[in-house]
Amino acid sequence: MAAAGLEDPSLERHFKGHRDAVTSVDFSLNKKQLASGSMDSCLMIWSMRPQMRAYRFVGHKDAVMCVQFSPSGHLVASGSRDKTVRLWVPSVKGESTVFKAHTATVRSVHFSSDGQSLVTASDDKTVKVWTVHRQKFLFSLSQHINWVRCAKFSPDGRLIASASDDKTIKLWDKTSRECIHSFCEHGGFVNHVDFHPSGTCIAAASTDNTVKVWDVRMNRLLQHYQVHSAVVNCLSFHPSGNYLITASNDSTLKILDLLEGRLLYTLHGHQGPSTCVAFSRTGNFFASGGSDEQVMVWKTNFDAADYGDVLKTQKYATNVTGSLHNPTSEMDCGDPPKRNKMQESARNQQEEETSLADTLEHIVGQLDVLTQTVSILEQRLTLTEDKLKECLENQQKLMHSKGN
């Protein structure tokens, strides 16, 4: 049964094309494309438009463990068990640049919100930060003592959160490159971590079947959910910050109401473990992947008016506390909106900002494509130079042998 102001989520579409378990899903900014990675070593780009074909990108030599669109949507990053990271242009050609990122499986890739940096996590126990445009290595974070499953930038790009099989989540300062806190409350390996859209909280999914939410300002546990009967593989915050969706080996997806501190929905779709889940950038949809090789797209079905107001007033909310069933916890990450003249003004301002943001995103996207093209041309030029050098050397040897 739907809560007030909400309708039940519904399965919108499902995609079949992978030949092994799906490991990761992510939406592009405009919701027109969906990326998925799989144990079949392929990256798929699915079109959300009816009757449009999907693209299968081949390049990785082993399982693709993670995928993510850049903020502009003009690049896709993927990490693989072949120890490399690839940056793809999601078009018909599917060209990519590849760089040897780690000495073991790459489990996670994540762009900073400005699209300039990429953070990767690996079984080599390190977290690494790179520049996107030149794929240049910047620095490594190396205090975990077991595989690092996931690493994410905070929305403002100042912090990095990493989750590991050493049962900790570490919080890093990107500027000083120091670990500023370790959260050790999980009883199992930590599979996934993500920042709340406000940047004030993180949520983590664990093999101990739990989901936990921490305040990163006070470094304290806010909420503890034990709603799954098996390992929790992945989670994603709704852009409003009021909801969290989780994927588990018990084959279900669960939507949590963070303001109320309760389970809102349980969704059954995948046959076998649900391996990954992600909300679209606007929150209207979410996608899930499973060991059944399927990618499913669900319509969120939040009340349009209320949901729109939440998104438009999110950035103007200052300090708001939501009540929970657990009296010892509180959630200070978002607020239901109040309808007044100030909101109308905020809406108009938001529309102007959106128009400007769209223009800037287009420019950044074109720069992404241009940079990627230059990088590909550089690779081809280097290859041509090498071949030319080899031809000249062979010619010299030939002339030398004729002279003798």
C-alpha positions in Angstrom: 0.0 0.0 0.0 1.3 3.5 -0.9 2.2 6.0 1.7 0.6 9.5 1.7 1.7 11.4 -1.4 3.3 8.3 -3.0 2.3 5.6 -5.5 3.8 2.2 -5.7 6.9 2.0 -7.9 6.3 0.1 -11.1 8.5 -1.9 -13.5 8.8 0.2 -16.7 11.1 -1.8 -18.9 13.6 -4.6 -18.7 16.6 -5.2 -20.9 18.2 -8.4 -21.9 21.6 -8.5 -23.7 24.2 -9.4 -21.1 25.5 -13.0 -21.1 26.4 -13.1 -17.4 25.5 -11.4 -14.1 25.1 -7.6 -14.2 27.5 -5.8 -11.8 26.7 -2.1 -12.2 24.1 0.3 -13.6 24.0 4.1 -14.0 21.8 6.7 -15.8 23.1 9.5 -17.9 22.1 13.1 -16.9 19.3 13.4 -19.4 17.8 9.9 -18.6 18.1 9.1 -22.4 20.8 6.4 -21.8 21.5 3.8 -19.2 24.9 2.1 -18.8 25.4 -1.4 -17.4 28.5 -3.6 -16.8 28.6 -7.3 -16.5 30.7 -10.4 -15.7 30.6 -11.1 -19.5 33.3 -8.4 -19.9 31.0 -6.1 -21.8 29.6 -2.6 -21.3 26.1 -2.0 -22.6 24.6 1.4 -23.3 20.8 1.1 -23.4 18.5 3.8 -24.9 15.5 4.8 -22.9 13.7 5.8 -26.1 11.4 3.1 -27.5 12.7 1.1 -30.5 16.2 2.4 -30.1 19.1 -0.1 -30.4 21.5 -0.8 -27.5 25.3 -0.5 -27.9 27.6 -3.3 -26.8 31.1 -2.0 -26.1 33.9 -4.6 -26.1 37.4 -3.8 -24.9 37.9 -5.1 -21.4 39.6 -8.5 -21.2 37.7 -9.6 -18.1 34.6 -8.9 -16.1 33.4 -5.3 -16.0 32.8 -4.6 -12.3 31.7 -0.9 -12.3 30.3 1.8 -14.7 29.5 5.5 -14.3 28.5 8.3 -16.6 30.4 11.6 -16.2 28.2 14.4 -14.8 27.7 15.8 -18.4 26.8 12.4 -19.7 29.4 12.6 -22.5 31.8 10.0 -21.1 31.4 6.6 -19.4 34.0 5.2 -17.0 34.3 1.5 -16.4 36.6 -0.6 -14.2 37.4 -4.2 -14.7 38.9 -7.4 -13.3 41.6 -6.9 -16.0 43.0 -4.2 -13.7 42.2 -1.3 -16.1 39.9 1.6 -16.3 38.4 2.7 -19.6 36.8 6.0 -20.6 34.3 5.6 -23.4 32.4 8.0 -25.6 28.9 6.5 -25.5 28.2 6.7 -29.3 28.0 4.2 -32.2 31.8 4.0 -32.5 32.3 3.3 -28.8 35.9 4.5 -28.8 37.7 4.4 -25.5 41.0 5.2 -23.9 42.5 2.7 -21.5 44.9 3.1 -18.6 46.4 0.6 -16.2 44.9 1.9 -13.0 45.7 -0.8 -10.4 47.6 -4.0 -9.8 44.3 -6.0 -9.1 40.6 -5.9 -9.9 39.1 -2.4 -10.1 35.9 -2.5 -8.1 34.6 1.0 -8.3 34.8 4.2 -10.5 33.3 7.5 -9.5 33.4 11.0 -11.1 33.6 14.2 -9.0 30.6 16.4 -9.4 32.6 18.8 -11.6 33.7 15.9 -13.9 37.4 16.8 -13.5 38.5 14.0 -11.2 37.9 10.2 -11.0 38.3 8.1 -7.9 38.9 4.3 -8.3 38.9 1.5 -5.7 40.6 -1.9 -6.1 41.5 -5.3 -4.7 45.1 -4.0 -4.4 43.8 -2.3 -1.2 44.2 1.2 -2.5 42.0 4.1 -3.5 43.4 6.2 -6.4 42.5 9.7 -7.7 43.0 10.7 -11.4 42.5 13.7 -13.6 39.8 12.8 -16.2 41.0 14.7 -19.2 44.6 13.4 -19.3 43.9 10.2 -17.2 46.9 11.3 -15.1 47.4 9.7 -11.8 47.3 12.2 -8.9 47.6 10.2 -5.6 46.9 7.0 -3.8 45.1 6.4 -0.4 46.5 3.3 1.2 45.3 2.6 4.8 42.9 -0.2 4.1 44.2 -3.7 4.9 41.8 -5.6 2.6 40.1 -5.2 -0.7 38.5 -1.8 -1.3 35.0 -2.4 -2.8 33.8 1.2 -3.3 35.0 4.8 -3.2 32.9 7.9 -3.7 33.5 11.7 -3.8 31.3 13.9 -1.6 29.0 16.2 -3.6 31.4 19.2 -3.0 34.4 17.0 -3.9 36.3 17.7 -0.7 35.8 14.3 0.9 36.2 10.7 -0.3 34.5 7.8 1.4 35.8 4.2 0.8 34.3 0.9 1.8 36.4 -2.2 2.3 36.5 -5.9 3.2 38.5 -4.9 6.3 35.0 -4.1 7.6 35.6 -0.3 7.8 34.4 2.8 5.9 37.1 5.4 5.8 36.6 9.1 5.3 39.4 11.0 3.5 40.2 14.6 3.1 41.0 15.1 -0.6 43.3 18.1 -0.1 45.4 16.8 2.8 45.1 13.2 1.5 44.7 12.0 5.2 42.1 9.6 6.7 40.1 11.8 9.0 37.8 9.0 10.4 37.1 5.3 10.2 33.7 3.9 10.8 34.0 0.4 12.2 30.5 -0.6 13.3 29.8 -3.1 10.5 30.1 -6.8 11.4 30.9 -7.9 7.8 32.6 -6.8 4.6 31.4 -3.4 3.4 30.2 -3.7 -0.2 29.1 -0.2 -1.0 29.1 3.4 0.3 27.4 6.6 -0.9 27.1 10.2 0.1 23.7 11.8 0.9 23.0 14.6 -1.7 23.5 17.1 1.1 27.0 15.7 1.8 26.3 15.6 5.5 25.7 11.8 5.7 26.9 8.5 4.2 25.2 5.2 3.9 26.9 1.8 3.7 25.7 -1.7 2.7 27.3 -4.8 4.2 27.6 -8.6 4.1 26.2 -8.6 7.6 22.8 -7.9 5.9 22.6 -4.3 7.3 22.4 -0.8 6.0 23.8 2.0 8.2 23.7 5.7 7.9 26.3 8.0 9.6 26.6 11.8 10.1 30.0 12.7 8.7 30.1 16.0 10.7 29.7 14.4 14.1 31.0 10.9 13.0 28.0 9.2 14.7 25.6 6.5 13.7 22.2 7.9 12.7 20.3 4.9 11.5 20.6 1.1 11.4 18.4 -1.0 9.1 18.2 -4.7 9.1 15.5 -5.2 6.4 17.2 -7.8 4.2 17.7 -11.5 4.9 21.0 -11.7 3.0 24.0 -9.7 1.9 23.3 -6.1 0.8 25.2 -5.4 -2.4 24.4 -1.8 -3.3 22.5 1.3 -2.4 21.5 4.7 -3.9 20.1 7.9 -2.4 17.1 9.5 -4.0 18.1 13.1 -5.2 15.7 14.6 -2.7 17.7 12.9 0.1 14.6 11.5 1.7 14.8 7.9 0.4 17.3 5.2 0.0 17.1 2.1 -2.2 19.0 -1.1 -1.6 19.8 -4.3 -3.5 20.4 -7.6 -1.9 21.3 -11.3 -2.5 17.8 -12.1 -1.1 16.7 -11.0 -4.7 14.8 -7.9 -3.5 15.1 -4.2 -3.7 13.9 -2.2 -0.7 13.1 1.5 -0.5 13.7 3.1 2.9 12.0 6.3 4.1 14.9 8.1 5.8 12.8 10.8 7.5 10.5 8.3 9.1 13.3 5.7 9.6 11.2 2.8 8.2 10.9 0.4 5.3 8.6 1.8 2.6 8.6 -0.8 -0.2 9.9 -4.2 -1.0 10.2 -4.9 -4.7 10.5 -8.4 -6.3 11.8 -8.5 -9.9 15.1 -10.4 -10.3 15.4 -14.1 -10.2 18.4 -14.6 -7.9 20.6 -11.9 -6.2 20.0 -8.2 -7.0 23.5 -7.0 -7.5 23.2 -3.3 -8.2 20.8 -0.4 -8.1 20.8 3.4 -9.0 18.4 6.3 -9.1 18.3 8.5 -12.1 19.7 12.0 -11.7 16.2 13.4 -11.3 14.8 10.5 -9.2 11.9 9.8 -11.6 13.4 6.3 -12.3 15.7 3.8 -10.8 17.5 0.9 -12.5 18.6 -2.5 -11.1 20.8 -5.3 -12.2 20.9 -9.0 -11.2 22.7 -12.3 -11.5 19.8 -13.2 -13.8 21.6 -11.1 -16.5 18.7 -8.6 -16.6 18.7 -4.9 -16.3 15.3 -3.5 -15.0 14.1 0.1 -15.1 11.4 1.1 -12.6 9.3 4.2 -12.4 9.6 5.8 -9.0 6.0 7.2 -9.0 6.5 9.8 -6.4 3.7 12.4 -6.3 4.8 14.9 -9.0 3.8 18.1 -7.2 5.3 17.2 -3.8 8.4 15.7 -5.3 9.1 18.7 -7.5 8.8 21.0 -4.5 11.2 18.8 -2.6 13.8 19.0 -5.3 13.4 22.8 -5.9 13.6 23.7 -2.2 16.3 21.2 -1.3 19.1 23.7 -1.8 17.3 26.5 0.2 16.6 24.3 3.3 19.0 25.1 6.1 18.8 23.0 9.2 16.0 20.5 9.5 15.5 17.4 11.6 13.2 14.5 10.6 11.7 12.2 13.3 12.5 8.5 13.4 11.0 5.4 15.0 14.4 5.0 16.8 14.3 7.7 19.5 18.1 7.6 19.9 18.7 8.7 16.3 18.0 11.7 14.2 18.3 12.5 10.5 19.5 16.0 9.6 19.7 15.6 5.9 16.5 17.1 4.3 13.1 18.8 4.9 9.6 18.6 3.5 8.9 21.9 1.7 6.5 24.8 2.8 4.5 26.3 0.0 4.7 30.1 0.1 5.8 33.1 -2.0 9.4 32.5 -1.2 9.1 29.1 -2.9 7.7 30.7 -6.1 10.7 33.0 -6.1 12.9 30.0 -5.6 11.2 28.2 -8.4 11.8 31.0 -10.8 15.4 31.3 -9.8 15.7 27.5 -10.1 14.4 27.7 -13.7 16.9 30.4 -14.6 19.7 28.4 -13.0 18.6 25.2 -14.8 18.8 27.0 -18.2 22.2 28.3 -17.4 23.3 24.9 -16.1 22.1 23.2 -19.3 24.1 25.5 -21.4 27.2 25.0 -19.2 26.7 21.2 -19.2 26.5 21.3 -23.0 29.8 23.2 -23.2 31.5 20.9 -20.7 30.1 17.9 -22.6 31.6 19.2 -25.8 34.9 19.7 -24.1 34.8 16.1 -22.8 34.3 14.8 -26.3 37.0 17.0 -27.7 39.4 16.0 -25.0 38.6 12.3 -25.5 39.1 12.7 -29.3 42.4 14.4 -28.8 43.5 11.6 -26.5 42.5 9.0 -29.1 44.4 10.9 -31.8 47.4 11.1 -29.6 47.4 7.4 -29.2 47.1 6.9 -33.0 49.8 9.4 -33.6 52.2 7.6 -31.2 51.3 4.3 -33.0 52.0 5.9 -36.4 55.3 7.4 -35.2 56.4 4.0 -33.8 55.6 2.3 -37.2 57.4 5.1 -39.1 60.4 4.7 -36.9 60.3 0.9 -37.4 60.1 1.4 -41.3 63.1 3.8 -41.2 65.2 1.4 -39.2 64.3 -1.4 -41.6 65.2 0.8 -44.5 68.6 1.7 -43.0 69.3 -2.0 -42.3 68.4 -2.9 -45.9 70.7 -0.1 -47.3 73.5 -1.2 -44.9 73.2 -4.8 -46.1 73.2 -3.7 -49.8 76.3 -1.6 -49.1 78.2 -4.6 -47.7 
